[in-house]
Amino acid sequence: MTTAGERSGRSSVLNHPRMATGVDQVLHALRARRPRRRPELPGEPRWRPGFVAGDVGGPRLRLQEFGYATHELNRGHGTVDETALVGPVQILTPEGLDCLGEVCDRLEGSAGTARFITTRRVRSADLMSAFINNMIRDRGFLLACSRMAGVPLIPHPLRIPTVQINYFEADGRRDIVKWHHDGMDYVLTIQLNGYEDYDGGRFSYFQGRADAFTGARADDPRIKEAPCGERGATLFLHGSRIFHAVSPVTRGRRVTVVVSFFCPYFARQDSNTFWHLAADDGIAATVPNWLRLKWPVRDPAMDFSLRAGSPVITWEDLSG
């Protein structure tokens, strides 16, 4: 049975705006401000490897179920990069979630407003928090994320968009995430609140090709809602190939941590586009990181891992 809150959330996301494209995207890049930063948090919790949950298996959808042909997908070492969506799963223990929630609460004062996709967020949170920095570079955490994705991952070397914290509150601002696809190929979202803490705030996605999305309609069976009702619910998404959105929060507070990853073995097939990134962070902030990302590499796995300050995850690790 569909509740009033679910019907309201679905109605809100169907009437959602869509991210800018083309000339409008360039205009966003010209208007965007460099993300604000503050020094690292004093006295924050310390990350521990034991905060990674033991079993992170969950429901899985393949990109072929979204209309993509196998020959369009990256492949390497006998593997097709076909994972579209995994979850919801629990990747952190309750204690780990408590610590991450404390860090995100303390970083909220650094949140800025934006118009491109997400209305209120903190960018490059791993540069502000030792806890978050150590979490996303923990070998156990990376291995769990890589096994969900089905390909070896490291934190994205672009740094500014590597970790984003999204804040949604029912305070008249109508904080939202527009219908969009990500610039990043591999994206993990950790939800720090459950449905008991808020109404609205539903994560919806379009189960079809990104280039087939023309807007959300009530009669379109391809508009799906991910059941992320539990605190700590975590979704892996092949973000660049899937349109998705989050409806406004109408009661309470919702906080999510979004981690972007990079597969160094598919470095030359990375889907990032300059204007997608610049529309969020501005041209001046994007250019230096973009140039470093595009430097030629001889050993992608090692080179990008060193740049990201990350352990190297190999194909053999995934089968172990």
PLY file of the C-alpha trace (Angstrom):
ply
format ascii 1.0
element vertex 320
property float x
property float y
property float z
element edge 319
property int vertex1
property int vertex2
end_header
0.00 0.00 0.00
1.39 3.42 -0.98
1.48 5.94 1.89
0.64 9.64 1.62
4.33 10.46 2.11
5.36 8.14 -0.75
2.70 9.61 -3.06
3.83 13.13 -2.16
7.49 12.22 -2.74
6.70 10.65 -6.12
4.66 13.69 -7.18
7.50 16.02 -6.15
10.15 14.13 -8.08
7.96 13.92 -11.20
7.68 17.72 -11.17
11.40 18.11 -10.56
13.64 20.40 -12.65
16.38 18.92 -14.79
20.06 19.90 -14.78
21.17 22.48 -17.33
22.79 21.39 -20.59
24.48 23.08 -23.54
24.78 26.87 -23.34
22.97 26.93 -20.00
25.61 24.58 -18.57
28.36 26.95 -19.71
26.52 29.87 -18.07
26.40 27.89 -14.81
30.18 27.42 -15.09
30.69 31.16 -15.53
28.52 31.96 -12.49
29.70 29.15 -10.19
31.86 30.04 -7.23
34.92 28.15 -6.03
33.81 25.79 -3.21
34.42 27.12 0.28
36.92 25.34 2.48
37.78 25.46 6.16
40.71 23.92 8.07
40.51 20.31 9.17
38.19 19.61 12.09
39.91 19.55 15.50
39.01 16.71 17.82
36.95 14.75 15.31
36.45 10.97 15.67
39.21 8.72 14.43
38.51 6.37 11.54
38.95 2.67 12.25
39.04 -0.15 9.66
36.51 -2.01 11.82
33.86 0.53 10.79
33.50 -1.27 7.43
30.64 -3.78 7.61
31.55 -7.40 6.96
29.05 -8.23 4.20
27.95 -5.60 1.69
26.13 -7.80 -0.81
22.77 -6.59 -2.05
20.36 -6.30 -5.01
22.14 -5.63 -8.30
21.01 -4.25 -11.66
23.07 -4.42 -14.86
23.44 -1.64 -17.43
21.93 -3.95 -20.03
18.69 -3.70 -18.00
18.83 0.05 -18.66
19.05 -0.42 -22.42
22.81 -0.33 -22.92
24.36 -2.85 -25.30
27.26 -4.92 -24.02
29.56 -3.67 -26.77
29.09 -0.08 -25.50
30.54 -0.89 -22.10
34.16 -0.88 -20.94
35.84 -4.22 -20.57
39.15 -5.45 -19.24
40.76 -8.52 -17.69
37.83 -10.65 -18.82
35.28 -8.38 -17.10
32.54 -6.20 -18.60
31.93 -2.97 -16.69
28.19 -3.59 -16.54
27.09 -2.84 -12.96
24.37 -0.18 -12.97
23.06 -0.10 -9.40
23.72 -2.06 -6.22
21.78 -1.71 -3.00
20.63 -0.57 -0.72
23.31 -2.18 1.44
24.95 -1.34 4.77
28.63 -0.56 4.19
29.34 0.97 7.64
28.70 -0.36 11.11
26.35 1.60 13.43
29.34 3.05 15.27
30.93 4.07 11.98
27.69 5.78 10.96
27.56 7.64 14.28
31.07 8.99 13.74
30.44 9.92 10.11
27.23 11.68 11.14
29.09 13.70 13.77
31.67 14.80 11.20
28.98 15.82 8.70
27.10 17.81 11.35
30.26 19.72 12.17
31.00 20.44 8.50
27.54 21.85 7.79
28.77 25.38 8.51
30.91 25.09 5.35
27.96 24.18 3.14
27.46 26.39 0.13
24.49 26.87 -2.16
24.50 25.91 -5.82
22.12 25.99 -8.77
23.44 23.32 -11.10
22.35 20.03 -9.48
22.34 19.99 -5.67
21.14 23.07 -3.83
23.14 22.86 -0.56
26.33 20.90 -0.17
29.95 20.70 0.98
32.47 19.81 -1.74
35.91 18.20 -1.19
34.93 17.09 2.32
37.89 14.70 2.46
40.20 17.73 2.39
38.49 19.06 5.53
38.07 15.88 7.55
40.77 13.35 8.44
37.99 10.87 9.27
36.47 11.06 5.78
39.89 11.13 4.11
40.95 7.97 5.92
37.59 6.28 5.34
37.65 6.58 1.55
41.32 5.53 1.41
40.92 2.57 3.73
41.73 -0.63 1.86
38.75 -2.52 3.31
36.35 0.26 2.37
37.77 0.49 -1.17
37.66 -3.26 -1.61
34.00 -3.38 -0.52
33.13 -0.59 -2.98
35.15 -2.24 -5.77
33.37 -5.56 -5.27
30.02 -3.80 -5.50
31.08 -2.08 -8.73
32.76 -5.18 -10.14
35.89 -3.19 -11.10
38.92 -1.95 -9.08
38.26 1.55 -7.71
40.18 4.36 -6.03
38.90 7.72 -4.74
38.49 10.06 -7.70
41.74 12.01 -8.27
39.91 15.24 -9.21
39.65 15.95 -5.45
37.03 18.75 -5.44
34.13 16.39 -6.28
35.65 13.31 -4.60
33.44 13.59 -1.49
30.31 15.72 -1.32
27.95 16.05 1.64
24.36 16.97 0.78
22.10 18.65 3.35
18.31 18.68 3.08
16.03 20.33 5.64
12.34 21.24 5.73
12.99 24.90 6.50
11.43 26.62 3.49
14.47 26.26 1.20
13.24 23.11 -0.58
16.71 21.60 -0.87
16.71 19.19 -3.81
18.83 17.21 -6.22
17.66 17.90 -9.80
17.19 15.18 -12.39
20.73 14.64 -13.62
23.39 12.14 -14.53
26.76 12.43 -12.80
30.03 13.44 -14.35
31.58 10.52 -12.47
31.23 6.91 -13.58
31.25 5.32 -10.11
29.31 6.93 -7.27
28.45 5.74 -3.76
25.76 7.44 -1.65
25.55 6.81 2.11
22.36 7.99 3.80
22.81 9.11 7.41
19.10 9.29 8.32
16.16 6.92 7.99
12.60 7.64 6.88
11.60 8.08 10.54
13.65 11.29 10.54
12.08 12.99 7.52
9.35 13.01 4.88
10.08 13.45 1.19
13.73 13.11 0.24
13.10 10.10 -1.99
15.85 8.87 -4.32
14.40 8.11 -7.77
16.08 6.97 -10.95
15.24 6.40 -14.60
15.69 2.77 -15.65
16.64 3.58 -19.20
19.53 5.01 -21.17
20.69 8.48 -20.14
20.28 9.72 -23.71
16.65 8.52 -23.69
15.62 10.59 -20.65
13.32 13.46 -21.67
11.69 14.08 -18.30
9.78 12.18 -15.61
6.15 11.25 -16.32
3.67 9.60 -13.97
2.79 6.95 -16.55
6.43 5.99 -17.26
7.19 2.62 -15.59
10.90 3.34 -15.95
10.77 5.88 -13.07
11.80 3.86 -10.03
12.35 4.65 -6.36
15.28 3.11 -4.48
14.04 1.84 -1.08
16.54 3.72 1.11
14.42 3.91 4.24
17.01 2.67 6.73
19.69 4.77 8.34
22.99 3.90 6.67
21.34 2.74 3.43
24.04 2.81 0.77
23.65 2.78 -3.00
26.29 2.24 -5.66
25.36 3.85 -8.97
27.00 4.02 -12.39
26.26 7.71 -12.17
27.26 8.91 -15.63
24.85 6.50 -17.35
21.76 6.86 -15.11
19.46 9.85 -14.60
18.43 10.25 -10.96
16.98 12.83 -8.56
16.00 13.46 -4.93
12.68 15.08 -4.00
12.42 17.94 -1.44
12.38 17.11 2.26
9.05 18.27 3.71
9.69 17.29 7.34
12.86 16.78 9.33
16.43 16.53 8.08
18.27 14.28 5.63
22.06 14.14 5.15
23.92 12.05 2.57
27.59 11.49 1.82
28.42 11.02 -1.87
31.78 9.48 -2.78
33.04 9.50 -6.36
35.44 6.82 -7.53
37.70 6.20 -10.49
38.78 2.99 -12.21
42.43 3.52 -13.17
42.31 0.54 -15.55
39.67 2.39 -17.59
41.32 5.79 -17.21
41.17 6.66 -20.90
37.47 5.75 -21.07
36.51 7.99 -18.11
33.21 9.77 -18.85
33.95 13.11 -17.18
33.40 16.22 -19.24
34.97 19.55 -18.37
31.77 21.59 -18.51
29.83 19.23 -16.26
32.45 19.72 -13.54
32.92 23.44 -14.15
29.17 24.06 -13.91
29.36 22.92 -10.27
32.68 24.42 -9.17
33.53 27.17 -11.62
36.09 27.25 -14.40
39.04 28.50 -12.33
38.68 25.71 -9.76
38.21 22.99 -12.38
41.06 23.70 -14.82
44.06 22.65 -12.64
42.53 19.35 -11.53
41.25 18.63 -15.04
44.73 19.04 -16.54
46.24 16.71 -13.93
43.55 14.13 -14.66
44.35 14.18 -18.37
48.12 13.79 -18.04
49.31 10.76 -20.03
50.09 7.74 -17.88
52.19 4.63 -18.39
50.86 2.55 -15.50
47.33 3.85 -14.83
46.68 1.72 -11.76
49.82 2.87 -9.96
49.96 6.43 -11.28
46.40 7.40 -10.39
46.52 5.57 -7.07
49.58 7.59 -6.06
47.86 10.82 -7.09
44.80 9.90 -5.06
46.89 8.80 -2.06
45.14 5.45 -2.25
45.98 1.75 -1.94
46.03 -0.08 -5.26
43.07 -2.42 -5.77
43.73 -5.04 -8.46
41.55 -7.38 -10.48
42.96 -10.25 -8.43
41.70 -8.60 -5.24
38.14 -8.74 -6.56
38.28 -12.49 -7.03
39.89 -13.16 -3.67
0 1
1 2
2 3
3 4
4 5
5 6
6 7
7 8
8 9
9 10
10 11
11 12
12 13
13 14
14 15
15 16
16 17
17 18
18 19
19 20
20 21
21 22
22 23
23 24
24 25
25 26
26 27
27 28
28 29
29 30
30 31
31 32
32 33
33 34
34 35
35 36
36 37
37 38
38 39
39 40
40 41
41 42
42 43
43 44
44 45
45 46
46 47
47 48
48 49
49 50
50 51
51 52
52 53
53 54
54 55
55 56
56 57
57 58
58 59
59 60
60 61
61 62
62 63
63 64
64 65
65 66
66 67
67 68
68 69
69 70
70 71
71 72
72 73
73 74
74 75
75 76
76 77
77 78
78 79
79 80
80 81
81 82
82 83
83 84
84 85
85 86
86 87
87 88
88 89
89 90
90 91
91 92
92 93
93 94
94 95
95 96
96 97
97 98
98 99
99 100
100 101
101 102
102 103
103 104
104 105
105 106
106 107
107 108
108 109
109 110
110 111
111 112
112 113
113 114
114 115
115 116
116 117
117 118
118 119
119 120
120 121
121 122
122 123
123 124
124 125
125 126
126 127
127 128
128 129
129 130
130 131
131 132
132 133
133 134
134 135
135 136
136 137
137 138
138 139
139 140
140 141
141 142
142 143
143 144
144 145
145 146
146 147
147 148
148 149
149 150
150 151
151 152
152 153
153 154
154 155
155 156
156 157
157 158
158 159
159 160
160 161
161 162
162 163
163 164
164 165
165 166
166 167
167 168
168 169
169 170
170 171
171 172
172 173
173 174
174 175
175 176
176 177
177 178
178 179
179 180
180 181
181 182
182 183
183 184
184 185
185 186
186 187
187 188
188 189
189 190
190 191
191 192
192 193
193 194
194 195
195 196
196 197
197 198
198 199
199 200
200 201
201 202
202 203
203 204
204 205
205 206
206 207
207 208
208 209
209 210
210 211
211 212
212 213
213 214
214 215
215 216
216 217
217 218
218 219
219 220
220 221
221 222
222 223
223 224
224 225
225 226
226 227
227 228
228 229
229 230
230 231
231 232
232 233
233 234
234 235
235 236
236 237
237 238
238 239
239 240
240 241
241 242
242 243
243 244
244 245
245 246
246 247
247 248
248 249
249 250
250 251
251 252
252 253
253 254
254 255
255 256
256 257
257 258
258 259
259 260
260 261
261 262
262 263
263 264
264 265
265 266
266 267
267 268
268 269
269 270
270 271
271 272
272 273
273 274
274 275
275 276
276 277
277 278
278 279
279 280
280 281
281 282
282 283
283 284
284 285
285 286
286 287
287 288
288 289
289 290
290 291
291 292
292 293
293 294
294 295
295 296
296 297
297 298
298 299
299 300
300 301
301 302
302 303
303 304
304 305
305 306
306 307
307 308
308 309
309 310
310 311
311 312
312 313
313 314
314 315
315 316
316 317
317 318
318 319
